[in-house]
Amino acid sequence: MYQEKIINPPSGYLTFALFLALLGAAIFCFVTQSFIWGGCLLAFNFFLVLPGLIINNPNESKVLTLFGKYVGTVKTDGFFWVNPLTTKRKVSLRANNLNGQQLKVNDKLGNPIEIAAVVVWKVNETAKAIFSVENYMQYVNIQSEAAVRHLANIFPYDHAEGEENSITLKDGAEKVSDLLEVELNERLSRAGIEVLEARISHLAYAPEIASAMLQRQQATAVIAARKLIVEGAVGMVEMALEKLSEKGIVDLDEERKAAMVSNLLVVLCGDKHVQPVVNTGTLYN
């Protein structure tokens, strides 16, 4: 594993001034017909002075190698002169967005789902990015896909029966994104890559089971709604019986109480409007 070595080369302005002076001297030599000296000055100027001049833009770096050996990295922006024999490779230090493609994987329960993630990353250590992996951008793409697949395999898409407190891909977005960011940083540290943010951008059931899962969700919602209605209706019936008994409005035996409870539950729990029936006799007719 290569460790990054930051170097600060000398300014290139003095070297550029030397280049112009030597160029002028070479032209003078040719004018005075000193072709040998003029040729030597031009060769020295264009082969040893000019190739060493580099421009480093903000959030950009130059990785220098000399005859296969790592020399160092220039991260300071500006105009510099380095050894002209070194090989210079530009590495951007800017943040990059990786909009991952939609992957079809199985969640923890075995349900096929579609998932994709957006990853914001940047090069943190240039030496590792250049020398530790073949192509660091391709490395980011492949490792990000592997991390998303692994994340989808260890969590269910939605809550299963009796596991309402477990983390799911659907409801635990923040927790899942934090775990994805941690795993990506571990995977990409070999290439000197730092992950700034990772978020799930797409999450859905696969088309072949989407309809069945939608019916399941609708049934679960209906059951939850009915449960709430029944609980509320029982409370209202209980309150009605207590009020009638407390105020002494009517004295009902157990059979009439049962009939009243039945009628009230039908009215309160029914999903359609009821038609009232007026009894002109007694409660027992």
DRENDO-756553 format. One line per 4 residues: their letters; for each residue x, y negated, z negated of C-alpha. Coordinates in nm, 2 decimals. Each point is the difference from the previous one (the first is absolute). Example, Ala and Ser with C-alpha at 12.3 -4.5 7.8 and 13.67 -1.06 7.14 Angstrom:
BEGIN
as) 1.23/0.45/-0.78 ~ 0.14/-0.34/0.07;
//
This chain:
BEGIN
myqe) 0.00/0.00/0.00 ~ 0.15/-0.33/0.11 ~ -0.01/-0.29/-0.24 ~ -0.06/-0.34/0.15;
kiin) 0.30/-0.24/-0.01 ~ -0.08/-0.37/0.05 ~ 0.27/-0.21/0.16 ~ 0.03/-0.37/0.06;
ppsg) 0.20/-0.07/0.32 ~ 0.16/-0.34/0.07 ~ -0.20/-0.27/0.18 ~ -0.01/0.03/0.38;
yltf) 0.02/-0.38/0.07 ~ 0.38/-0.02/-0.04 ~ 0.04/0.31/0.21 ~ -0.23/-0.15/0.27;
alfl) 0.21/-0.32/-0.01 ~ 0.31/0.22/0.05 ~ -0.18/0.17/0.29 ~ -0.07/-0.33/0.17;
allg) 0.36/-0.11/-0.06 ~ 0.14/0.32/0.15 ~ -0.24/-0.03/0.30 ~ 0.12/-0.35/0.06;
aaif) 0.37/0.11/-0.02 ~ -0.07/0.28/0.24 ~ -0.16/-0.24/0.25 ~ 0.30/-0.23/-0.04;
cfvt) 0.24/0.29/0.07 ~ -0.19/0.09/0.32 ~ 0.01/-0.37/0.11 ~ 0.37/-0.01/-0.05;
qsfi) 0.03/0.34/0.18 ~ 0.11/0.19/-0.32 ~ -0.21/0.29/0.10 ~ 0.16/0.25/-0.24;
wggc) -0.05/-0.22/-0.31 ~ -0.35/-0.09/0.12 ~ -0.10/0.36/0.05 ~ 0.14/0.10/-0.34;
llaf) -0.19/-0.28/-0.17 ~ -0.33/0.10/0.17 ~ 0.05/0.37/-0.09 ~ 0.07/-0.09/-0.36;
nffl) -0.29/-0.24/-0.01 ~ -0.27/0.23/0.16 ~ 0.12/0.33/-0.15 ~ 0.10/-0.09/-0.35;
vlpg) -0.15/-0.33/-0.10 ~ -0.34/-0.02/0.17 ~ -0.12/0.36/-0.09 ~ 0.05/-0.07/-0.37;
liin) -0.26/-0.28/-0.01 ~ -0.33/0.10/-0.14 ~ -0.33/-0.18/-0.08 ~ -0.20/0.14/-0.29;
npne) -0.36/-0.12/-0.02 ~ -0.20/-0.02/-0.32 ~ -0.12/0.34/-0.13 ~ 0.24/0.17/0.23;
skvl) 0.32/0.19/-0.05 ~ 0.30/0.13/0.19 ~ 0.15/0.34/-0.08 ~ 0.36/0.02/0.10;
tlfg) 0.20/0.31/0.07 ~ 0.37/0.02/0.11 ~ 0.11/0.32/0.19 ~ -0.28/0.20/-0.17;
kyvg) 0.06/-0.14/-0.35 ~ -0.26/-0.21/-0.18 ~ 0.15/-0.34/-0.07 ~ -0.30/-0.19/-0.16;
tvkt) -0.32/-0.18/0.06 ~ -0.05/-0.37/0.07 ~ -0.33/-0.12/-0.16 ~ 0.06/-0.38/-0.02;
dgff) -0.16/-0.19/0.28 ~ 0.23/-0.23/0.21 ~ 0.28/-0.01/0.25 ~ 0.30/0.23/-0.08;
wvnp) 0.31/0.16/0.14 ~ 0.08/0.36/-0.07 ~ 0.26/0.25/0.13 ~ -0.07/0.01/0.38;
lttk) 0.07/0.37/0.01 ~ -0.29/0.09/-0.23 ~ -0.32/0.14/0.12 ~ -0.29/-0.22/-0.11;
rkvs) -0.35/0.14/-0.05 ~ -0.29/-0.23/-0.08 ~ -0.24/0.11/-0.27 ~ -0.31/-0.21/-0.08;
lran) -0.08/-0.06/-0.37 ~ -0.35/-0.13/0.07 ~ -0.31/0.18/-0.13 ~ -0.16/0.24/0.24;
nlng) -0.35/0.13/0.03 ~ -0.07/0.37/0.07 ~ -0.36/0.06/0.10 ~ -0.01/0.37/-0.03;
qqlk) -0.21/0.21/0.24 ~ -0.31/0.19/-0.12 ~ 0.10/0.34/-0.13 ~ -0.24/0.29/-0.03;
vndk) 0.09/0.20/-0.32 ~ -0.18/0.20/-0.27 ~ -0.06/-0.16/-0.34 ~ 0.05/0.18/-0.33;
lgnp) -0.34/0.18/0.04 ~ 0.08/0.12/0.35 ~ -0.23/-0.25/0.17 ~ 0.14/-0.14/0.33;
ieia) 0.04/-0.38/-0.01 ~ 0.15/-0.28/0.20 ~ 0.24/-0.23/-0.17 ~ 0.25/-0.27/0.10;
avvv) 0.21/-0.25/-0.19 ~ 0.17/-0.34/0.05 ~ 0.36/-0.02/-0.13 ~ 0.19/-0.33/-0.05;
wkvn) 0.38/0.08/-0.01 ~ 0.34/-0.16/0.06 ~ 0.36/0.10/0.01 ~ 0.17/-0.04/-0.34;
etak) 0.33/0.16/0.06 ~ 0.13/-0.02/0.35 ~ 0.28/0.25/-0.03 ~ -0.24/0.28/-0.10;
aifs) -0.25/-0.10/0.28 ~ 0.27/0.02/0.27 ~ 0.22/0.29/-0.12 ~ -0.22/0.23/-0.22;
veny) -0.27/0.06/0.26 ~ -0.01/0.03/0.38 ~ -0.27/-0.26/0.06 ~ -0.13/-0.18/-0.31;
mqyv) -0.32/-0.13/0.17 ~ -0.10/0.35/0.11 ~ 0.10/0.13/-0.34 ~ -0.25/-0.25/-0.16;
niqs) -0.28/0.12/0.24 ~ 0.05/0.37/-0.07 ~ 0.05/-0.03/-0.38 ~ -0.31/-0.23/-0.03;
eaav) -0.21/0.26/0.18 ~ 0.13/0.28/-0.22 ~ -0.07/-0.21/-0.32 ~ -0.36/-0.07/0.11;
rhla) -0.06/0.37/0.08 ~ 0.13/0.10/-0.34 ~ -0.21/-0.26/-0.17 ~ -0.31/0.12/0.17;
nifp) 0.07/0.36/-0.10 ~ 0.03/-0.07/-0.37 ~ -0.32/-0.21/-0.04 ~ -0.37/0.07/0.09;
ydha) -0.18/-0.23/0.23 ~ -0.29/-0.04/-0.25 ~ -0.10/0.12/-0.34 ~ -0.08/0.37/-0.03;
egee) -0.26/0.14/-0.24 ~ 0.12/-0.05/-0.36 ~ 0.31/-0.20/0.10 ~ -0.14/-0.36/-0.02;
nsit) 0.31/-0.12/-0.19 ~ 0.26/0.12/0.25 ~ 0.18/-0.22/0.25 ~ -0.14/0.01/0.36;
lkdg) 0.11/-0.15/0.33 ~ -0.33/-0.18/0.03 ~ -0.04/-0.16/-0.34 ~ 0.36/-0.02/-0.13;
aekv) 0.14/-0.22/0.27 ~ 0.23/-0.20/-0.22 ~ 0.15/0.30/-0.18 ~ 0.04/0.19/0.32;
sdll) 0.17/-0.29/0.17 ~ 0.24/-0.04/-0.29 ~ 0.09/0.37/0.02 ~ 0.05/-0.02/0.37;
evel) 0.23/-0.30/-0.04 ~ 0.21/0.19/-0.27 ~ 0.03/0.31/0.22 ~ 0.10/-0.20/0.31;
nerl) 0.27/-0.18/-0.19 ~ 0.14/0.33/-0.12 ~ -0.01/0.14/0.35 ~ 0.15/-0.30/0.18;
srag) 0.27/-0.09/-0.25 ~ 0.23/0.23/0.19 ~ -0.02/-0.23/0.29 ~ 0.04/-0.32/-0.20;
ievl) -0.37/-0.09/0.05 ~ -0.21/-0.19/-0.25 ~ -0.38/0.04/0.01 ~ -0.16/-0.33/-0.10;
eari) -0.37/0.12/0.03 ~ -0.19/0.30/0.10 ~ -0.38/0.02/0.04 ~ -0.25/0.24/0.14;
shla) -0.15/-0.16/0.31 ~ -0.23/0.27/0.12 ~ -0.18/0.27/-0.18 ~ -0.29/0.22/0.12;
yape) -0.13/0.35/0.03 ~ 0.09/0.18/0.32 ~ -0.28/-0.02/0.26 ~ -0.08/0.38/-0.03;
iasa) -0.11/-0.04/-0.37 ~ -0.09/-0.37/-0.01 ~ -0.38/0.07/0.05 ~ -0.01/0.27/-0.27;
mlqr) 0.19/-0.21/-0.25 ~ -0.23/-0.30/0.07 ~ -0.30/0.22/-0.08 ~ 0.18/0.12/-0.32;
qqat) 0.06/-0.36/-0.10 ~ -0.36/-0.10/0.07 ~ -0.13/0.29/-0.21 ~ 0.23/-0.09/-0.28;
avia) -0.13/-0.36/0.01 ~ -0.36/0.12/0.00 ~ 0.06/0.23/-0.30 ~ 0.17/-0.28/-0.19;
arkl) -0.29/-0.24/0.08 ~ -0.26/0.25/-0.11 ~ 0.19/0.07/-0.32 ~ -0.01/-0.37/-0.08;
iveg) -0.37/-0.03/0.08 ~ -0.09/0.30/-0.22 ~ 0.20/-0.13/-0.29 ~ -0.17/-0.34/0.03;
avgm) -0.34/0.16/0.04 ~ 0.04/0.22/-0.31 ~ 0.10/-0.31/-0.20 ~ -0.30/-0.19/0.11;
vema) -0.24/0.28/-0.08 ~ 0.16/0.04/-0.34 ~ -0.04/-0.37/-0.06 ~ -0.36/0.00/0.11;
lekl) -0.10/0.29/-0.23 ~ 0.18/-0.17/-0.29 ~ -0.18/-0.33/0.06 ~ -0.34/0.17/0.03;
sekg) 0.06/0.19/-0.32 ~ 0.14/-0.31/-0.19 ~ -0.28/-0.23/0.09 ~ -0.27/0.26/-0.04;
ivdl) -0.16/-0.07/0.33 ~ -0.10/0.36/0.07 ~ 0.06/0.33/-0.18 ~ 0.10/0.27/0.24;
deer) 0.04/0.37/-0.07 ~ 0.29/0.20/0.14 ~ -0.19/0.11/0.31 ~ -0.09/-0.36/0.09;
kaam) 0.35/-0.12/-0.07 ~ 0.13/0.27/0.24 ~ -0.25/-0.12/0.26 ~ 0.10/-0.36/-0.05;
vsnl) 0.37/0.08/0.02 ~ -0.06/0.19/0.32 ~ -0.20/-0.28/0.16 ~ 0.26/-0.26/-0.10;
lvvl) 0.29/0.20/0.13 ~ -0.18/0.05/0.33 ~ -0.05/-0.37/0.04 ~ 0.35/-0.11/-0.11;
cgdk) 0.20/0.28/0.18 ~ -0.20/0.02/0.32 ~ 0.15/-0.14/0.32 ~ -0.34/-0.11/0.13;
hvqp) -0.27/-0.22/-0.13 ~ -0.27/0.18/-0.20 ~ -0.37/-0.04/0.03 ~ -0.17/-0.06/-0.33;
vvnt) -0.31/0.20/-0.10 ~ -0.25/-0.16/-0.24 ~ -0.15/0.25/-0.25 ~ -0.35/-0.11/-0.10;
gtly) -0.04/0.28/-0.25 ~ 0.20/0.09/-0.30 ~ 0.36/0.11/-0.01 ~ -0.12/0.36/-0.03;
n) -0.22/0.00/0.31;
//
